Amino acid sequence: MSHAPLELAGWEHIYSGKVRDLYAPASGNERFNSDVVLVVASDRISAFDHILASEIPDKGRILTQLSLWWFDQLEVPNHVVASTVEDGVPAAVAGRAMVCRKLEMFPIECIARGYLTGTGLIEYRAQQTVCSLPLPAGLVDGSRLEPALFTPSAKAEVGEHDENITFDAVVATVGAEAAGSLRSLTLDIYSRAEEVARGRGIILADTKVEFGVDPATGTITLGDEVLTPDSSRFWDAGLWEPGKAQPSFDKQYVRDWLTSAASGWDKASDTAPPALPADVVERTRARYVEAYEKLTGRTFA
């Protein structure tokens, strides 16, 4: 399947990531100048650092609308300038695009973990730490961490793994003041979002956020997407049971199928993953829709 970016009048394609395509205002764009970027969320899906040939219908719209909803819930400066056609989003990408202020991004993935799972659990089992932070004995897969941990990682190039780093490494990279702000903002966002999600029957296990400096104001500003199933681990609170892997509202169906015998794919190999079966695509889409509807209380149209 071709993942070629769309041609959008008044905008010039400048970059494609795993899921998003970025556009700059073309010369002659009467509405916007060079201090903004158009962020378009595609229906692409990635797993195990591969962009898959299959797409998940409506995924780009769900991620964008959920991010916009969360930006409204959080009392943190964010990068959104326009999100509707009336405000300047091209009609061809309505619903899955945002015009955003260009930020000077920090080269740090800011991660808050409120529950022990994933790579954190692997490290904990080996040395009773997560990102070198010591934790009490006796924790299991799905244990709640109180207080939540700030576990940053250094951004990697597309296709490479992000690398967990210590807080001291963040200080060395961005300076003590910015590092302190990134940590407190990340943990504030997590605690606010965790409370909101819990009230809707969802556990926010962990989340990744990204920040940059707004060149116009010097303010540290929340960028990228926020609190979506692609950047966060959401669990059904009613099914939470520490001591085992928790079913999550994300691409778990995709990962499970790719690592099953049915796919015939070896994730340690250099070969690209196979296309997803229709039922895996449909179940994954349903899971994204369910996360959106449970969190926002809105019906996904």
Beta strands, then each sheet from edge to edge (+ up, - down):
strand 1: 11-16
strand 2: 20-25
strand 3: 36-41
strand 4: 44-47
strand 5: 50-55
strand 6: 80-82
strand 7: 97-101
strand 8: 104-105
strand 9: 108-115
strand 10: 129-130
strand 11: 133-134
strand 12: 144-150
strand 13: 153-154
strand 14: 163-164
strand 15: 202-213
strand 16: 220-223
strand 17: 232-236
sheet 1: 1+ 2- 3+ 7- 6+
sheet 2: 4+ 5-
sheet 3: 8+ 15- 9+ 12-
sheet 4: 8+ 15- 16+
sheet 5: 8+ 15- 17+
sheet 6: 8+ 15- 9+ 13- 14+
sheet 7: 10+ 11-
end
